[in-house]
Amino acid sequence: MPPKSKVEKSPHFNEILDMIEKSISPRHISDYLKNEYDESISHTAINNFVKKIKSKTASEYYKQQKAKEKKKKAKVDEVVDKELANKEAIDDVVKKGVSDLEALDNIITEANKLKLDISNIKPKYLENYCVNSEAEIEKLKIQAKRLAIQAVKTKSGILKDNPEPPDINVNINDLNNFFKKQREIAIKKATEEK
């Protein structure tokens, strides 16, 4: 540790600091000490002490400014991180929504590929039992078409637009009549064979 200067050793050190703080020149401080207290401190020594104080002041100022900037940057980084997290969460929700819409599109596309034609369905008989596998397939196709209609409605609700219903050409009455006739044929065939 460097030795203390005459200013720091002075019994009037606080008074000297007050005068420096009031911007009294080193020469006037030196003269005042000589006249008032018969204390001999040169204006050069006082000037050097003032420079030392200014240097420490500047150093402390820059140190504090750097700390403030660091704190400010940390706050900015925190806000940016929070915003990025929010953006990522929003992006995840958007990706999920897009994925859901794509799944609905796939359901609609697949349902539109199904052709419902009940006129060509022929019953099959297996040991006095009517097996209508084609009819069961047609029932599944109808269920798929209903699923497509629901998918269109759901997609429309998400996108807030008017849905374009899938192409469904099924006459429910014809289908009911078909299944009724198939049951009658199966019953007739079963009773004839007994």
Residue pairs with C-beta under 8 A, 6 or more apart in sequence:
5 45
5 48
5 49
5 52
6 41
6 42
6 45
7 13
7 16
7 41
7 45
7 46
7 49
8 49
10 16
10 33
10 39
10 41
11 39
12 33
12 37
12 39
16 29
16 33
16 41
16 46
16 49
19 28
19 29
19 32
20 29
20 46
20 49
20 50
20 53
24 32
25 43
26 43
26 44
26 46
26 47
26 50
27 43
29 41
29 43
29 46
30 41
30 42
30 43
30 46
33 39
33 40
33 41
34 40
97 158
100 158
101 155
101 158
101 159
104 151
104 152
104 154
104 155
105 155
107 147
107 148
107 151
108 148
108 151
108 152
108 155
108 166
110 144
110 148
111 144
111 145
111 147
111 148
111 151
111 166
112 148
112 166
112 167
114 141
114 144
114 145
116 138
116 141
116 142
116 145
116 168
116 169
116 170
118 135
118 138
118 170
118 174
118 175
118 178
120 134
121 132
121 134
121 135
121 138
121 178
122 134
123 130
123 131
123 132
123 135
123 182
123 185
123 186
124 130
124 131
124 132
124 133
125 131
125 186
125 189
128 189
128 190
128 193
129 186
129 190
130 182
130 183
130 185
130 186
130 189
132 179
132 182
135 178
135 179
135 182
138 175
142 170
142 175
145 166
145 168
145 170
148 166
148 168
149 165
149 166
149 168
152 163
152 164
152 165
152 166
153 163
155 163
156 162
156 163
